[in-house]
């Protein structure tokens, strides 16, 4: 959370302080964002997202497997 700089002293302000200013808390431009993020994390993933995640995992496994096989083939070619 980003903190705001303190307000300047109102001792020499042009207008007198109101009662609302006395009871108001510090201004928080990020108020409520934490609750929104937590709510978004609690939501279950959409079925389409899980479907795509499965195939992304298969694609990643295929790429890693191909890289390992290529390394093995290069190693065997070099040894013989």
C-alpha angles and dihedrals in degrees: 000000000000115000121218123230115261117267118254117258114279092211091103097031119141093232128042118252116265127221090249090059091052094054098037117104124225116296111260113192090184096053113141097012094104091056091050092051092048091049091051090051092051094054114100114244117262116259091243091055091053090047091053093044089057093054093043087056091051091049091049091049090050093051093047091046092050090050091051092048091049090051090049093049091049090049092050092047090051094049094051 
